[in-house]
Amino acid sequence: MHNNRYTFLYAIGISVVTAIILVLTSENLKPLQEANVALDNKKNILKSVLVNSDDRETIESTYNSSVEELVVNSKGEVVEGIDIEDVDMKKEVAKAPEDRNLPLYIYTLEGGDKAYVIPLRGVGLWGPIWGYISLDNNFNTVKGAFFDHKGETPGLGAEIAEGPFQQQFQGKMMYNDAGEFVSVNVMKATQKSDIGEEHRVDAISGGTITSNGVDEMIANCVEPYLSYFEKLKAN
């Protein structure tokens, strides 16, 4: 019969070997995990310009041939020397708008028109929410939107990740007739407001906090890009 010392050393040995195997497995899988995350981001960027595909090759080829990546700042300048993949939206949205590095994805349609995709990051009821919203080349009309979340309530706040909610944003306007930025507002259908229908979408019934999070996220993340868009319009 083995004594306690043998049993103790055996358990330690098994634990060490298991830990080494897990570390090696994690390291070996890391490139694949990173590739899958990058593919998912590309897929969601394309969804925001109404290009939908689950095929890896189609996503990669469409993205590589049609999407240009830039980093700009709130002064409307292109920021050189920063890889868009190194920009952490969680950290950037925590900064003052004038201090942010702003990733921008420019999608070129078949006819040559462009759509400008802005990444979004905010807070819902139970955790982070994020997504992309794209503007037509008038920098006013929303072409499409995509949203996702970490842990919003199924059937309530989690509805931001569903088509019916996202499709409401198509064709909405960021500026009013006076040329003022008013964003696209997520509001209850029964809520009285001076904001016109072209600037509002219906909030999720029972998901008020998540809806408010989407509303604030869009305004907070889109407004810093306006100077860059103004420069493009002037050219």
PyMOL commands that set and color helices and strands:
alter all, ss='L'
color gray80, all
select helices_A, chain A and resi 4-47+56-66+84-86+89-92+97-99+157-161+163-167+197-199+208-234
alter helices_A, ss='H'
color red, helices_A
select strands_A, chain A and resi 67-72+102-108+114-123+128-135+142-149+185-187+200-202
alter strands_A, ss='S'
color yellow, strands_A
deselect
rebuild
show_as cartoon
